[in-house]
Amino acid sequence: MDQGSAAGTGGTFISLSDTEQRCYSGLYALCQPDSSGKPAAGKVAELFRASQLPAETLHQ
């Protein structure tokens, strides 16, 4: 996952600091992406539940 990657499906680009890049790369790795680079849905759901964000926020 590089800094030039489009975020989400909207094609919006964001700039990350080195610290943010390491953090998000670590979170992505926790989701155990498969050989195609897609994260495992169950692991993503687990990460979202652990975030304790309101359901309304997660559904956006």
C-alpha positions as a LaTeX table, in Angstrom:
\begin{tabular}{lrrr}
\hline
Residue & $x$ (\AA) & $y$ (\AA) & $z$ (\AA) \\
\hline
Met1 & 0.00 & 0.00 & 0.00 \\
Asp2 & 1.80 & 3.10 & $-1.15$ \\
Gln3 & 1.04 & 6.75 & $-0.54$ \\
Gly4 & $-0.03$ & 7.20 & $-4.14$ \\
Ser5 & $-2.85$ & 4.68 & $-3.87$ \\
Ala6 & $-6.40$ & 5.92 & $-4.29$ \\
Ala7 & $-8.38$ & 5.78 & $-1.08$ \\
Gly8 & $-11.68$ & 3.93 & $-1.33$ \\
Thr9 & $-13.51$ & 3.79 & $-4.63$ \\
Gly10 & $-13.78$ & 7.53 & $-5.15$ \\
Gly11 & $-10.24$ & 7.88 & $-6.48$ \\
Thr12 & $-9.40$ & 10.53 & $-3.89$ \\
Phe13 & $-5.70$ & 10.71 & $-3.09$ \\
Ile14 & $-4.47$ & 11.47 & 0.39 \\
Ser15 & $-0.99$ & 12.25 & 1.61 \\
Leu16 & 0.23 & 10.34 & 4.66 \\
Ser17 & 3.12 & 11.10 & 6.95 \\
Asp18 & 5.68 & 8.34 & 7.49 \\
Thr19 & 4.11 & 7.60 & 10.89 \\
Glu20 & 0.61 & 7.38 & 9.40 \\
Gln21 & 1.89 & 5.17 & 6.58 \\
Arg22 & 3.47 & 2.75 & 9.06 \\
Cys23 & 0.30 & 2.70 & 11.18 \\
Tyr24 & $-2.05$ & 2.02 & 8.26 \\
Ser25 & 0.33 & $-0.52$ & 6.73 \\
Gly26 & 0.36 & $-2.36$ & 10.05 \\
Leu27 & $-3.43$ & $-2.32$ & 10.29 \\
Tyr28 & $-3.70$ & $-3.56$ & 6.70 \\
Ala29 & $-1.28$ & $-6.40$ & 7.47 \\
Leu30 & $-3.45$ & $-7.41$ & 10.44 \\
Cys31 & $-6.30$ & $-7.98$ & 7.98 \\
Gln32 & $-4.24$ & $-10.78$ & 6.38 \\
Pro33 & $-4.47$ & $-9.81$ & 2.71 \\
Asp34 & $-4.48$ & $-12.74$ & 0.27 \\
Ser35 & $-2.16$ & $-13.13$ & $-2.72$ \\
Ser36 & $-4.25$ & $-10.63$ & $-4.73$ \\
Gly37 & $-3.80$ & $-8.00$ & $-2.02$ \\
Lys38 & $-7.42$ & $-8.11$ & $-0.88$ \\
Pro39 & $-7.88$ & $-8.17$ & 2.91 \\
Ala40 & $-9.89$ & $-10.97$ & 4.52 \\
Ala41 & $-13.46$ & $-9.77$ & 5.16 \\
Gly42 & $-13.65$ & $-11.40$ & 8.59 \\
Lys43 & $-10.45$ & $-9.70$ & 9.72 \\
Val44 & $-11.64$ & $-6.34$ & 8.41 \\
Ala45 & $-14.92$ & $-6.74$ & 10.31 \\
Glu46 & $-12.97$ & $-7.65$ & 13.45 \\
Leu47 & $-10.83$ & $-4.51$ & 13.07 \\
Phe48 & $-13.91$ & $-2.32$ & 12.61 \\
Arg49 & $-15.58$ & $-3.83$ & 15.69 \\
Ala50 & $-12.41$ & $-3.21$ & 17.71 \\
Ser51 & $-12.45$ & 0.45 & 16.62 \\
Gln52 & $-15.63$ & 0.95 & 18.68 \\
Leu53 & $-16.85$ & 3.49 & 16.14 \\
Pro54 & $-20.61$ & 4.00 & 15.97 \\
Ala55 & $-22.41$ & 1.74 & 13.49 \\
Glu56 & $-23.57$ & 4.83 & 11.57 \\
Thr57 & $-19.94$ & 5.82 & 10.97 \\
Leu58 & $-18.94$ & 2.34 & 9.85 \\
His59 & $-21.77$ & 2.17 & 7.32 \\
Gln60 & $-20.59$ & 5.30 & 5.48 \\
\hline
\end{tabular}
